[in-house]
Amino acid sequence: YIRQLATGDRPFFLFSSFWKPHAPFEVPQPFDAMYDDVEIPLPEQMTLDAIMRLPPPLRALILRFRPAYDMDRQRLMWMYRSYYGAISHIDREVGLILAALDEAGVADNTIVVFSSDHGDQMLEHGLMGKNCFFEASVRVPLIIRFPERVRRDQYNELVESVDVLPTLFELAGLPEPYLNQGRSLVGLISPARDDYLPREAVFSENIIPEVITGGRD
C-alpha cells in the first residue's frame, strides 16, 4: 500500500493505529513467550492501610470498581511479560513500515511520527490503567523522523500531544488551517533553528466523576 501511495503525484498521509500494548494482555505468537525467562522488576505492593493515607482523589481512583492493588504477583509478572512482548511486537510492525518506505524510495522525503495517547500504571502506586497524573500514565513517547530537517537528538522540554499538528504543518511548509492550542516544535528540533521558546507548564485533566472533588474532601 505504501508503494502504491508513493507512486502517485500527490503527497500522501498514512495513519497507522496499534491497539497494543494495552489491557487485556494477550499477545500473538511468538511475542507472547519472548520474555518468559526474564524476571522483570515489579512495583512495590500497596497495602490497604497505605492507600487509606493517600489524598482522597487518589484513594478513590485506586479503590473504584474492582481494586487490583493486592493482585497476585505471579499474574502481575505475566502481565509485565506480555506488555513487554506487545512492545516488541509493535517495534517489529513499525520496522516493517520504515522498511516499506525505504523500498518505495520515499524514506528521505517522508515525515514519520511515532507517539501514544497514554501509558499504563501497571500497578505502580496500586493502580492499573491510566486516569491519573503519575509519570507512567502521562509520559508518552514522541519520535519524529525527517532526514536533514529534524536533528537526531533527545530532548527534555515539556511537550504536549497538541504540538504534533502545528509541527507537521510547519515541516510540510504549509500554513496552519485553523487556530489551535499546539506549539510547533520545529524551532527545537530543526538543525537550522534555535529559537524555540520552552513551555513552563503543560495541561492535563481527569474526568472521572468520583475522583474529582471540586475542592472538597
C-alpha positions as CSV (number, residue, x, y, z in Angstrom):
1,Y,0.0,0.0,0.0
2,I,2.9,2.4,0.8
3,R,4.4,1.6,-2.6
4,Q,1.1,2.5,-4.2
5,L,0.8,5.8,-2.4
6,A,4.4,6.6,-3.2
7,T,3.9,6.3,-6.9
8,G,1.2,9.0,-7.0
9,D,1.8,12.6,-8.0
10,R,0.4,14.0,-4.7
11,P,1.8,13.8,-1.2
12,F,0.3,11.1,1.0
13,F,-0.7,10.8,4.6
14,L,-0.9,7.4,6.3
15,F,-2.2,6.9,9.9
16,S,-1.5,3.6,11.5
17,S,-3.0,2.9,14.9
18,F,-1.9,-0.1,17.1
19,W,-4.1,-1.3,19.9
20,K,-1.3,-2.8,21.9
21,P,0.3,-2.6,24.3
22,H,-2.9,-2.4,26.2
23,A,-5.2,-4.4,28.5
24,P,-6.2,-7.2,28.1
25,F,-2.7,-8.5,27.9
26,E,-3.0,-11.2,25.2
27,V,-0.1,-11.1,22.7
28,P,0.3,-13.0,19.5
29,Q,3.0,-15.6,19.0
30,P,6.0,-15.6,19.2
31,F,5.9,-12.4,21.2
32,D,3.7,-14.0,23.9
33,A,6.7,-16.1,25.1
34,M,9.5,-13.7,24.3
35,Y,10.1,-12.6,27.9
36,D,9.0,-15.8,29.7
37,D,12.5,-16.3,31.2
38,V,13.0,-12.7,32.2
39,E,12.5,-11.6,35.8
40,I,11.1,-8.1,35.4
41,P,11.2,-5.8,38.5
42,L,7.7,-5.3,39.8
43,P,6.3,-2.2,41.6
44,E,6.0,-2.2,45.3
45,Q,2.8,-3.8,46.5
46,M,0.4,-1.3,48.2
47,T,-1.4,-2.2,51.4
48,L,-4.9,-1.0,52.2
49,D,-3.5,0.9,55.2
50,A,-1.1,2.8,52.9
51,I,-3.9,3.5,50.4
52,M,-6.2,5.0,53.1
53,R,-3.5,7.5,53.9
54,L,-3.4,8.9,50.4
55,P,-5.2,12.0,49.2
56,P,-8.9,11.4,48.7
57,P,-9.0,11.6,44.9
58,L,-6.1,9.1,44.5
59,R,-7.6,6.8,47.1
60,A,-10.9,6.9,45.3
61,L,-9.2,6.1,42.0
62,I,-7.3,3.1,43.4
63,L,-10.4,1.6,45.2
64,R,-13.0,2.2,42.4
65,F,-14.8,-0.8,40.8
66,R,-12.7,-4.0,41.5
67,P,-9.4,-2.8,43.1
68,A,-6.3,-4.6,41.8
69,Y,-3.8,-3.2,44.4
70,D,-3.4,-6.7,46.0
71,M,-3.1,-8.6,42.7
72,D,-1.3,-12.0,42.8
73,R,2.3,-11.3,42.0
74,Q,2.6,-14.2,39.6
75,R,-0.3,-12.8,37.5
76,L,1.3,-9.4,37.6
77,M,4.6,-10.8,36.3
78,W,2.6,-12.4,33.4
79,M,1.1,-9.0,32.6
80,Y,4.5,-7.4,32.6
81,R,6.0,-10.0,30.3
82,S,3.0,-9.7,28.0
83,Y,3.3,-5.9,28.0
84,Y,7.0,-6.2,27.0
85,G,6.1,-8.7,24.3
86,A,3.5,-6.3,22.9
87,I,6.1,-3.5,22.8
88,S,8.4,-5.8,20.8
89,H,5.5,-6.7,18.5
90,I,4.8,-3.0,17.8
91,D,8.6,-2.4,17.3
92,R,8.5,-5.1,14.6
93,E,5.5,-3.6,12.9
94,V,7.0,-0.1,12.9
95,G,10.1,-1.5,11.5
96,L,8.1,-3.0,8.6
97,I,6.6,0.4,7.8
98,L,10.0,2.0,7.8
99,A,11.4,-0.7,5.6
100,A,8.4,-0.2,3.2
101,L,9.2,3.5,2.9
102,D,12.8,2.6,2.1
103,E,11.8,0.1,-0.6
104,A,9.4,2.7,-2.1
105,G,12.2,5.2,-2.3
106,V,10.5,7.9,-0.2
107,A,12.1,7.4,3.2
108,D,14.2,10.6,2.9
109,N,11.2,12.7,2.0
110,T,8.6,11.4,4.4
111,I,7.9,12.7,7.9
112,V,7.5,9.9,10.4
113,V,5.9,10.4,13.8
114,F,5.6,7.8,16.5
115,S,3.6,8.6,19.6
116,S,1.0,7.3,22.0
117,D,-2.1,8.6,23.8
118,H,-1.2,7.4,27.3
119,G,0.8,5.0,29.3
120,D,-0.2,2.3,31.9
121,Q,0.4,2.3,35.6
122,M,0.9,-1.5,35.6
123,L,0.2,-1.5,39.4
124,E,2.6,1.3,40.2
125,H,1.0,3.1,43.2
126,G,-1.6,0.3,43.4
127,L,-3.1,1.3,40.1
128,M,-3.8,-0.4,36.8
129,G,-4.6,1.6,33.6
130,K,-4.4,5.3,33.3
131,N,-6.5,8.3,34.5
132,C,-4.0,9.8,36.9
133,F,-1.1,12.2,36.6
134,F,1.8,9.8,37.6
135,E,4.6,9.7,35.0
136,A,3.7,6.1,34.0
137,S,0.3,7.4,32.8
138,V,1.0,10.8,31.2
139,R,4.5,10.5,29.9
140,V,4.4,9.1,26.3
141,P,7.0,8.6,23.5
142,L,7.2,11.2,20.8
143,I,9.6,10.4,18.0
144,I,9.8,12.5,14.8
145,R,12.0,11.5,11.8
146,F,12.6,13.7,8.8
147,P,16.1,13.3,7.4
148,E,18.1,16.6,7.2
149,R,15.1,18.5,8.6
150,V,14.9,17.0,12.1
151,R,18.0,16.8,14.2
152,R,18.7,13.4,15.7
153,D,18.7,14.2,19.5
154,Q,16.8,13.6,22.7
155,Y,15.0,16.5,24.4
156,N,13.8,17.2,27.9
157,E,11.5,20.1,27.2
158,L,7.8,19.8,28.2
159,V,5.7,18.9,25.1
160,E,2.0,18.2,24.6
161,S,0.3,16.0,22.1
162,V,-1.4,19.0,20.6
163,D,2.1,20.2,19.5
164,V,2.2,17.5,16.8
165,L,-0.3,19.2,14.5
166,P,1.5,22.6,14.1
167,T,4.8,20.8,13.9
168,L,3.7,18.7,10.9
169,F,2.3,21.7,9.1
170,E,5.5,23.7,9.5
171,L,7.7,20.8,8.5
172,A,5.5,20.4,5.4
173,G,5.7,24.1,4.6
174,L,2.0,24.7,5.0
175,P,0.1,27.3,7.0
176,E,-2.0,26.1,9.9
177,P,-5.6,25.8,8.6
178,Y,-7.1,27.0,11.9
179,L,-6.1,28.3,15.3
180,N,-5.0,25.5,17.7
181,Q,-3.5,25.2,21.1
182,G,-0.4,23.4,19.9
183,R,3.1,24.9,19.6
184,S,5.3,23.9,16.7
185,L,8.5,22.1,17.7
186,V,10.4,23.0,14.6
187,G,12.4,25.7,16.4
188,L,13.6,23.0,18.8
189,I,14.2,20.0,16.5
190,S,15.4,21.7,13.3
191,P,19.2,21.7,12.8
192,A,18.9,25.1,11.2
193,R,16.9,26.7,14.1
194,D,17.5,27.6,17.7
195,D,14.5,29.8,18.5
196,Y,12.2,27.5,20.4
197,L,10.5,29.0,23.5
198,P,10.1,26.1,26.0
199,R,6.9,25.6,27.8
200,E,6.8,26.4,31.5
201,A,3.8,24.1,32.1
202,V,1.6,21.5,30.3
203,F,-2.1,20.8,30.8
204,S,-3.9,17.6,31.6
205,E,-7.3,16.8,33.1
206,N,-9.2,14.0,34.7
207,I,-12.9,13.5,34.0
208,I,-13.7,10.5,36.3
209,P,-16.6,11.8,38.4
210,E,-15.9,10.0,41.7
211,V,-12.3,11.2,41.6
212,I,-13.0,14.9,41.0
213,T,-13.5,16.5,44.4
214,G,-14.4,20.1,43.4
215,G,-12.2,21.3,46.2
216,R,-13.9,19.2,48.9
217,D,-12.6,16.0,50.6
